Amino acid sequence: TIQQTICPGDSVLVNGSWYSEANPSGTDTLVSMNGCDSLVEVSLSFFAAPMVENLSETLCAGEELVINGIVYNQNQPSGQQVIASVVTGCDSVILNIEVVFTDLEILTEIIPPECAGLTGSFSINQITGGTPPYSLSIDGQPFIPIGSLPYTQTGFQSGTFTAQAEDAEGCGWLASFSMPEGPQPTVEIGNELIIALGDSLQLDPIVNFPYDTLIWSPSEV
């Protein structure tokens, strides 16, 4: 009787016959030199097949993951490793590795002051990438949640400021902006106008800021 344990996929040759997972047992007749026959029973068993595991990780853009000394980054985001068996020689672990990198992209808008002395606004109109929810910090202040888009913060004086956003995984976005000064309000009526005494003329003022009402002074003119 031949009893043997082998790795999955392997085979054994006995008296010209192959035994494998598809044909794990059988009986062969051996003929000796003196003409005596003997029967041989073959019975194979098999070690456990290699274990297949899948590893999926999400990292921020620019980060890297090291597994068994191999670096996975945006240039090499996936791969396969075989962790060899130390027991049977065939019960290895096959590790399939897939790393996804997320990069925040934010569409913003600067809304300047309507006129000098007022403040402007900063608006986030669109966010792509990353994992919500998102939060925003201005000039190193504590992060606050970004609500529904477009998201707008007001009260910005003229000058530069830094906006920093983060997603739920801690992946960040950083940009600097400049808030312009509001224009000095001006009202013009164009070139000099000459009309005859007693005539009237409708004036169309040229204004560089939004207004509710214009009052002419003195009103009797």
C-alpha positions as CSV (number, residue, x, y, z in Angstrom):
1,T,0.0,0.0,0.0
2,I,1.2,3.5,-0.9
3,Q,-0.2,6.2,1.2
4,Q,1.2,9.7,0.6
5,T,0.2,13.3,1.3
6,I,1.1,15.8,-1.4
7,C,0.4,19.4,-2.4
8,P,-2.7,20.3,-4.4
9,G,-1.8,20.2,-8.1
10,D,1.0,17.7,-7.6
11,S,0.9,14.1,-8.9
12,V,2.6,10.8,-8.3
13,L,3.7,8.2,-10.8
14,V,3.2,4.6,-9.8
15,N,4.0,1.8,-12.2
16,G,3.3,4.0,-15.2
17,S,0.0,5.4,-13.8
18,W,-0.4,9.0,-12.6
19,Y,-2.3,9.7,-9.4
20,S,-3.5,13.2,-8.6
21,E,-6.5,15.1,-7.2
22,A,-8.5,13.9,-10.2
23,N,-7.4,10.3,-9.6
24,P,-6.4,10.0,-5.9
25,S,-6.6,6.2,-5.4
26,G,-6.4,3.0,-7.3
27,T,-4.8,-0.5,-7.5
28,D,-1.9,-1.5,-9.6
29,T,-0.4,-4.8,-10.4
30,L,3.4,-5.2,-10.0
31,V,5.1,-8.1,-11.8
32,S,8.3,-9.3,-10.3
33,M,11.3,-10.8,-12.2
34,N,10.3,-14.3,-11.2
35,G,6.8,-13.8,-12.6
36,C,5.0,-13.4,-9.3
37,D,2.4,-10.6,-9.3
38,S,1.5,-8.4,-6.4
39,L,-1.2,-5.8,-5.9
40,V,-0.4,-2.3,-4.8
41,E,-3.1,0.0,-3.4
42,V,-2.4,3.7,-3.9
43,S,-4.1,6.3,-1.7
44,L,-3.3,10.0,-1.9
45,S,-4.3,12.8,0.5
46,F,-3.6,16.4,0.0
47,F,-2.4,19.3,2.1
48,A,-4.5,22.4,2.4
49,A,-4.5,24.6,-0.7
50,P,-2.8,28.0,-0.5
51,M,-4.9,30.6,1.2
52,V,-5.8,33.7,-0.8
53,E,-6.3,37.0,1.0
54,N,-7.1,40.4,-0.4
55,L,-5.8,43.6,1.3
56,S,-7.4,46.9,0.2
57,E,-6.2,50.2,1.8
58,T,-7.1,53.8,1.1
59,L,-4.3,56.4,1.6
60,C,-4.0,60.1,1.1
61,A,-2.1,61.3,-2.0
62,G,1.6,61.2,-1.4
63,E,1.5,58.5,1.4
64,E,2.9,55.0,1.1
65,L,2.3,51.6,2.6
66,V,5.1,49.1,3.4
67,I,4.2,45.4,3.5
68,N,7.0,42.8,4.0
69,G,9.6,45.4,2.9
70,I,7.8,46.2,-0.3
71,V,6.7,49.9,-0.7
72,Y,3.3,50.6,-2.3
73,N,2.7,54.1,-3.5
74,Q,1.0,56.0,-6.3
75,N,3.7,54.6,-8.7
76,Q,3.1,51.1,-7.5
77,P,-0.4,50.9,-6.1
78,S,-0.9,47.1,-6.3
79,G,0.8,43.8,-6.3
80,Q,0.8,40.2,-5.1
81,Q,3.0,38.6,-2.4
82,V,3.4,34.9,-1.6
83,I,4.1,34.1,2.0
84,A,5.8,30.7,1.9
85,S,4.7,27.9,4.2
86,V,7.0,26.7,6.9
87,V,5.0,23.5,7.6
88,T,4.0,21.6,4.5
89,G,5.7,23.6,1.8
90,C,2.5,24.1,-0.1
91,D,0.1,25.8,2.3
92,S,1.4,29.3,1.4
93,V,-0.6,32.5,1.7
94,I,-1.2,34.5,-1.5
95,L,-1.8,38.2,-0.6
96,N,-3.3,40.4,-3.3
97,I,-2.7,44.1,-2.4
98,E,-4.6,47.0,-3.8
99,V,-4.0,50.6,-2.5
100,V,-6.3,53.4,-3.5
101,F,-5.0,57.0,-3.2
102,T,-7.5,59.8,-2.7
103,D,-6.7,63.4,-3.6
104,L,-8.9,66.3,-2.6
105,E,-9.8,68.7,-5.4
106,I,-11.8,71.8,-4.4
107,L,-13.3,74.5,-6.6
108,T,-13.3,77.9,-4.8
109,E,-14.5,81.4,-5.4
110,I,-13.4,84.8,-4.0
111,I,-16.2,87.3,-3.7
112,P,-14.6,90.7,-3.3
113,P,-16.2,93.5,-1.1
114,E,-18.7,95.6,-2.9
115,C,-17.0,98.8,-1.9
116,A,-14.3,100.1,0.3
117,G,-14.8,99.5,4.0
118,L,-16.8,96.3,3.6
119,T,-15.7,92.7,3.8
120,G,-15.5,89.9,1.2
121,S,-16.5,86.3,1.1
122,F,-14.9,82.9,0.4
123,S,-16.9,80.2,-1.2
124,I,-16.3,76.5,-1.8
125,N,-18.5,75.5,-4.7
126,Q,-17.4,71.9,-5.4
127,I,-15.4,69.1,-3.7
128,T,-14.2,65.9,-5.5
129,G,-12.2,63.1,-4.1
130,G,-11.7,62.2,-0.5
131,T,-14.2,60.8,2.0
132,P,-16.9,63.0,3.4
133,P,-17.6,64.7,5.7
134,Y,-15.2,67.6,5.1
135,S,-14.1,70.4,7.3
136,L,-12.4,73.7,6.8
137,S,-9.9,75.9,8.7
138,I,-9.0,79.5,7.9
139,D,-5.5,80.7,8.9
140,G,-5.0,77.9,11.4
141,Q,-8.3,78.4,13.2
142,P,-10.1,75.3,14.5
143,F,-11.7,73.1,11.8
144,I,-15.4,73.5,11.3
145,P,-17.7,71.2,9.2
146,I,-18.4,72.1,5.6
147,G,-22.1,72.0,5.1
148,S,-24.0,71.8,1.9
149,L,-22.4,73.3,-1.2
150,P,-21.8,76.0,-2.1
151,Y,-20.4,76.7,1.3
152,T,-19.6,80.4,2.1
153,Q,-17.7,82.2,4.8
154,T,-18.0,85.9,5.2
155,G,-16.1,88.7,6.9
156,F,-12.8,88.6,5.1
157,Q,-10.7,91.8,5.2
158,S,-8.5,92.7,2.3
159,G,-5.2,90.8,2.3
160,T,-4.0,87.2,2.0
161,F,-5.3,84.2,3.9
162,T,-4.8,80.4,3.9
163,A,-7.6,77.8,3.6
164,Q,-7.1,74.2,4.7
165,A,-9.6,71.4,4.2
166,E,-9.6,67.8,5.5
167,D,-11.8,64.8,4.7
168,A,-12.9,62.0,7.1
169,E,-9.6,60.1,6.6
170,G,-7.5,63.2,7.4
171,C,-6.4,63.8,3.8
172,G,-5.8,67.4,3.3
173,W,-5.9,70.3,0.9
174,L,-4.1,73.6,1.4
175,A,-4.2,76.9,-0.7
176,S,-3.5,80.6,-0.2
177,F,-5.8,83.3,-1.5
178,S,-5.8,87.1,-1.7
179,M,-8.9,89.2,-0.9
180,P,-8.8,92.5,-2.9
181,E,-9.9,95.8,-1.5
182,G,-13.3,97.0,-2.3
183,P,-13.5,99.9,-4.8
184,Q,-14.0,103.5,-3.6
185,P,-17.6,104.4,-4.5
186,T,-17.9,106.8,-7.3
187,V,-20.9,108.4,-9.1
188,E,-20.5,110.1,-12.5
189,I,-22.9,111.7,-14.9
190,G,-20.5,111.6,-17.9
191,N,-19.2,114.6,-19.8
192,E,-20.4,118.2,-19.3
193,L,-24.0,118.8,-20.4
194,I,-25.3,122.2,-21.7
195,I,-29.1,122.7,-22.0
196,A,-31.2,125.8,-22.7
197,L,-32.8,127.7,-19.8
198,G,-36.1,126.1,-18.8
199,D,-35.4,122.8,-20.5
200,S,-35.0,119.5,-18.5
201,L,-32.8,116.5,-18.9
202,Q,-32.8,113.0,-17.5
203,L,-29.5,112.1,-16.0
204,D,-28.2,108.5,-16.1
205,P,-25.5,108.2,-13.4
206,I,-22.5,105.8,-13.8
207,V,-22.1,104.0,-10.5
208,N,-19.4,101.4,-9.6
209,F,-21.2,99.8,-6.7
210,P,-24.6,98.3,-6.0
211,Y,-27.1,100.9,-4.6
212,D,-30.7,101.1,-3.4
213,T,-31.4,104.8,-3.9
214,L,-29.6,107.8,-5.4
215,I,-30.4,111.3,-4.0
216,W,-29.5,114.4,-5.9
217,S,-28.3,117.4,-3.9
218,P,-29.4,120.1,-3.9
219,S,-32.8,118.7,-4.7
220,E,-34.1,122.0,-6.3
221,V,-31.5,121.9,-9.1
